[in-house]
């Protein structure tokens, strides 16, 4: 169901909006509706992959033997 909305904006903004809409083959109403949908859409819940990618680089050599590094750290920690 559609509803009417009255907006008050500067005349120059309205003119620019109409020109933009015409170039895109849309109406100003469609542009406003799409924008409002975009800003009110709930944030997507992050997956574990998204979280891991946010961590960034580790500073480790990508060719390092992680198993060997693990045992070296344990040896330093426990003295064997």
Secondary structure, DSSP 8 states (H G I E B T S, - for coil): ----------HHHHHHHHHHHHHHT--HHHHHHHHHHHHHS------HHHHHHHH---SS-TTS-HHHHHHHHHHHHHT-
